[in-house]
Amino acid sequence: MRRCGLSLLALFAALLGTSAATAQPQPSRFYRPNPDDPSLGVLREIFGNLVDFVAGNGTAASLADNNTVMAAGFAVFCTGVLTLGLIFVAYTTIIGVVNTAHDGEFLGKRMSSVWIPMRTAVGSALLLPVAGGFCALQIVVMWLAVQGIGLANTAWTAMLSQVEQTGMVGRPNILSARP
């Protein structure tokens, strides 16, 4: 399991580094989509100003007055999830203290003394509401979606420029034709 986590982390770092390694010049913020992209328009209808904030076209002040239905619902939902997360943190702390007292070593013999506190702290921090009713983890997921839209736009532009240069989508494969 530990190797799988490290492999996924290395794959994620490699994928993030690919925008700098390509031969074509890339925008400074990975794959930035066009502000008038129809995909962003659909996301704006659902999530409001969060999309512009994540895409780099809006400010944090505009995110604060996000008045969509999803923002209002997620504000309540994230509070409930954060409450459950805090109950989990309290449970982990109490069990860690009891196991420390029972086994004589930090967090006991069954719990990892490094990863349990780190996962608990990072998981709880990602559930904290940031702005506009959304938590940090939801903003990270929205950033990934916007990057996917930007990547698709960049790939489509590269394909269209290739068609523009060659005048065809693919090379014809006629066996008896001259080159």
Buried (B, 14 or more C-beta within 10 A) or exposed (E): EEEEEEEEEEEEEEEEEEBEEEEEEBEEEBBBBEEEBEBBEEBBEEBBBBBBBBBBBBEEEBBEEBEBEBBEEBBEBBEEBBEEBEEEBEEBBEBBEEBBEEEEEEBBEEBEEEEBBEEBEEEBEBBEBBBBBBBBBBBEEBBEBBBEBBBBBBEEEEEEEEEEEEEEEEEEEEEEEEE
